[in-house]
Amino acid sequence: MNLSQHIESQLYRTIQREAEALGVEVYVIGGFVRDLLLNRPNTDVDLVANTKGLELAQACAKALGIKKIDIFKTYGTAHFRYKQLDIEFVNARKESYSRESRKPDVEQGTLEDDQNRRDFTINALAISLQQHNFGEVIDPFNGLADLENKILRTPLDPDITYSDDPLRMMRAVRFANQLHFRIEEESFQAIKRNTERLNIVSMERITTELNKIILCPKPSVGFKLLFDTGLLHRFFPEMVRLHGVEKRNGIAHKDNFYHTLQVLDNLCEHSDSLWLRWSAILHDIAKPPTKRFEEGIGWTFHGHEDVGARMVPKIFARLKLPLDHQMKFVQKMVLLHLRPIALTKEEISDSAIRRLLFEAGDDIDDLMKLCRADITSKNESKVQRYLANYDIVVQKLIELEEKDRIRNFQPPITGEDIMRIFNLPPSREIGIIKNAIKDAILDGVIRNDYDEAYALMLQHATKLGLKGEG
């Protein structure tokens, strides 16, 4: 196969000429070639030279008028941007691994050596930039056939490939999910045999791959592969515990692992937000520790939203996910995810709507997306009934927000105001009065108005025996 028509441009002809002047062989290799053949966008161009890779990069940058070039002598790589592309040069490498680390010992190698060390046959494809065979695809492992057949297969023995660099097992799952490919059976079994090798991979690297899976259009595919191979058990035991159905007295609960994946897929149809997707993953994470069987009632999971919210920081910390506003957002979603559902089952009061608006704030729209995604019943009429009730809740939210300005509201009288008016230090009484004002506004007893709040403050202060400033 020859792809010269796809790479006939100033960039590649310049690289070819400069390589020829240096007496160097150079090839485009890896993911860019794969995605070119799959007609997928990719702006990362990896070039491998048989020698003088850094010199070639500098010569090409000069010829193309590139002022800024990054050279990493330790790693033997060079990088520059050209138009919309990230161009990286490296010398062909041969790698050998120790049992204790996924960081290889590297030495100068040939193109064949470099292709041998690749994770999958579809990522070992190279395009020649030599004059005599410009554009020819170098395919020693039948990667073209694997692309055609949508198969993920390692170039060499999969046990060696995965044991040497165990992150490749996560990448196999990610590529299978992203590209809609099947992991070849021998490779799949090798992953199952080598899951314990994931222990030598940093959690940051694992989570980077996991987030890429979560951002796929249908991430349940990746999570099922992670579960079936045993990889998920290595780094996310809380999610694994969701799996399974227990039956007692003929009564069974649903499999919360597959329910969670359905919620995640449902949500992905309406949101690209990584953190809202994490909220879907964790919304029922506390069902295993809160599961109880109650005679005459069946299975219950009382308080799983509260327990789940308290589990979020520990899970985020272990997975090396950010512990700032993203974690707080997920925690809020987990804590509140049952609130709109409860509103659909009863007469919707203005007070309940105000409280939901107050607690969710600007995240109310995301919360409603999560709650809609949480409807996974196979009973279509039940689904439609719940969705119709949600429409009513949303309309009430809009109406009350326009009227009462509750979203993210701050009570018109602050704790500092109360301390100043009654000449008080920080104390229990201040909290009592603040909460009374907040509750009165949320319950519709008074408007979100300074004068009405001030009058109510005086009433409660009198009950508490407080005297104001004159």
Sequence and secondary structure as in RCSB ss.txt:
>XXXX:A:sequence
MNLSQHIESQLYRTIQREAEALGVEVYVIGGFVRDLLLNRPNTDVDLVANTKGLELAQACAKALGIKKIDIFKTY
GTAHFRYKQLDIEFVNARKESYSRESRKPDVEQGTLEDDQNRRDFTINALAISLQQHNFGEVIDPFNGLADLENK
ILRTPLDPDITYSDDPLRMMRAVRFANQLHFRIEEESFQAIKRNTERLNIVSMERITTELNKIILCPKPSVGFKL
LFDTGLLHRFFPEMVRLHGVEKRNGIAHKDNFYHTLQVLDNLCEHSDSLWLRWSAILHDIAKPPTKRFEEGIGWT
FHGHEDVGARMVPKIFARLKLPLDHQMKFVQKMVLLHLRPIALTKEEISDSAIRRLLFEAGDDIDDLMKLCRADI
TSKNESKVQRYLANYDIVVQKLIELEEKDRIRNFQPPITGEDIMRIFNLPPSREIGIIKNAIKDAILDGVIRNDY
DEAYALMLQHATKLGLKGEG
>XXXX:A:secstr
 B GGGS SHHHHHHHHHHHHHT  EEEETHHHHHHHHT    EEEEEESS HHHHHHHHHHHTT    EEETTT
TEEEEEETTEEEEEEE EEEE  TT SS EEEE  HHHHHHTSSSGGGS EEE SGGGTTBEE TT HHHHHHHT
EE  SS HHHHHHH THHHHHHHHHHHHHT EE HHHHHHHHHTGGGGGGS HHHHHHHHHHHHTSSSTHHHHHH
HHHHTHHHHH HHHHTT    EETTEE   HHHHHHHHHHHHHTT   HHHHHHHHHTTTTHHHH EEETTTEEE
 TTHHHHHHHHHHHHHHHTT   SHHHHHHHHHHHHTTHHHHHHTS   HHHHHHHHHHHGGGHHHHHHHHHHT 
  S HHHHHHHHHHHHHHHHHHHHHHHHH  TT   SS HHHHHHHHT  S HHHHHHHHHHHHHHHTTSS S H
HHHHHHHHHHHHHTT     
